[in-house]
Amino acid sequence: QVQLVESGGGLVQPGGSLRLSCAASGSSISINTMGWYRQAPGEQRVLVARITSTGNTVYADSVKGRFAISRDNAKNTVYLQMNNLKPEDTAVYYCKRTTMMGVIDWGKGTLVTVSS
């Protein structure tokens, strides 16, 4: 079983940047699809970005051109670079692993607050 630990969240001003990390332990994530999701207060958890084992990426329309997902299989870690942050990006960001067998694992999340 894999453990996913997110880090890198915090308070940032509009227009600023943050880099989130999702460190996996207990199992290699190199062949898994990894994703970042977010959940704002009172809203459902939604996809932000995901990356397949071969590096194919998908982004939510709201973050295209501002966010970039990447992975370092040697470090068993997935990243989310977030630029030009907006107040509407405020949410708890979660890391998700999906195996080839359809098993899903979630991290506990990291809070991102965009405010002046």
C-alpha positions as CSV (number, residue, x, y, z in Angstrom):
1,Q,0.0,0.0,0.0
2,V,1.2,3.4,-0.9
3,Q,1.3,6.5,1.4
4,L,1.0,9.9,-0.3
5,V,2.1,13.0,1.5
6,E,1.5,16.4,0.0
7,S,3.5,19.5,0.9
8,G,4.2,23.0,-0.3
9,G,0.9,24.7,0.4
10,G,0.6,28.0,2.1
11,L,-0.5,31.6,1.9
12,V,0.4,33.4,-1.3
13,Q,-0.7,36.7,-2.8
14,P,-2.6,36.9,-6.1
15,G,-0.2,36.5,-9.0
16,G,2.3,34.5,-6.9
17,S,3.5,31.0,-7.3
18,L,3.7,27.8,-5.3
19,R,5.1,24.4,-6.0
20,L,3.3,21.4,-4.5
21,S,5.0,18.1,-3.9
22,C,3.4,14.6,-3.5
23,A,5.9,12.2,-2.0
24,A,5.0,8.5,-2.2
25,S,6.3,5.8,0.0
26,G,5.6,2.1,0.4
27,S,5.3,1.5,-3.3
28,S,6.6,2.8,-6.6
29,I,4.4,5.1,-8.5
30,S,6.3,4.9,-11.7
31,I,3.7,2.9,-13.6
32,N,0.7,4.7,-12.1
33,T,-1.4,7.7,-13.2
34,M,-1.0,10.4,-10.7
35,G,-3.3,13.4,-10.2
36,W,-3.8,16.6,-8.3
37,Y,-7.3,17.4,-7.2
38,R,-8.6,20.3,-5.2
39,Q,-11.6,21.0,-3.0
40,A,-12.8,24.4,-2.0
41,P,-15.0,25.0,1.0
42,G,-18.5,23.8,0.3
43,E,-17.6,22.4,-3.1
44,Q,-16.8,19.0,-4.5
45,R,-13.3,17.7,-5.1
46,V,-12.4,18.3,-8.7
47,L,-9.5,17.4,-11.0
48,V,-6.7,20.0,-11.4
49,A,-4.2,17.9,-13.4
50,R,-3.1,14.4,-14.0
51,I,-0.1,12.7,-15.6
52,T,0.2,9.2,-16.9
53,S,3.1,6.8,-16.5
54,T,4.2,7.9,-20.0
55,G,4.0,11.6,-19.3
56,N,0.8,12.5,-20.9
57,T,-1.0,15.3,-19.1
58,V,-4.5,16.6,-18.7
59,Y,-5.5,19.9,-17.1
60,A,-8.7,21.5,-16.0
61,D,-9.6,24.5,-18.2
62,S,-9.3,26.8,-15.3
63,V,-5.6,26.1,-14.8
64,K,-4.4,25.6,-18.3
65,G,-1.4,27.8,-19.0
66,R,-0.8,28.5,-15.3
67,F,-0.2,25.1,-13.7
68,A,2.2,22.3,-14.7
69,I,2.2,18.8,-13.4
70,S,5.4,16.7,-13.5
71,R,6.8,13.6,-12.0
72,D,10.2,12.4,-10.9
73,N,10.0,8.6,-10.7
74,A,13.5,8.3,-9.2
75,K,12.3,10.4,-6.3
76,N,8.8,8.7,-6.3
77,T,7.3,12.2,-6.3
78,V,4.8,14.2,-8.3
79,Y,4.8,18.0,-8.5
80,L,2.4,20.7,-9.3
81,Q,3.9,24.1,-10.3
82,M,1.3,26.8,-9.8
83,N,1.9,30.2,-11.3
84,N,-0.2,33.4,-11.5
85,L,-2.4,32.2,-8.7
86,K,-5.8,33.6,-8.3
87,P,-8.1,33.8,-5.2
88,E,-10.3,31.2,-6.8
89,D,-7.4,28.7,-6.7
90,T,-7.8,28.7,-2.9
91,A,-8.5,25.1,-1.8
92,V,-7.1,22.0,-0.2
93,Y,-5.1,20.2,-2.8
94,Y,-5.0,16.4,-2.8
95,C,-2.7,13.9,-4.5
96,K,-4.2,10.8,-6.0
97,R,-2.8,7.6,-7.3
98,T,-4.7,5.3,-9.7
99,T,-3.2,1.9,-10.4
100,M,-3.6,-0.2,-13.5
101,M,-6.1,-2.3,-11.6
102,G,-8.1,0.7,-10.7
103,V,-7.0,0.9,-7.0
104,I,-7.2,4.5,-5.8
105,D,-5.1,6.1,-3.0
106,W,-5.4,9.7,-1.7
107,G,-3.1,11.9,0.3
108,K,-4.4,14.0,3.2
109,G,-4.1,17.2,1.3
110,T,-2.3,20.6,1.6
111,L,-4.0,23.9,1.9
112,V,-3.4,26.7,-0.6
113,T,-4.7,30.1,0.2
114,V,-4.5,32.9,-2.3
115,S,-5.2,36.2,-0.7
116,S,-3.8,39.7,-0.4
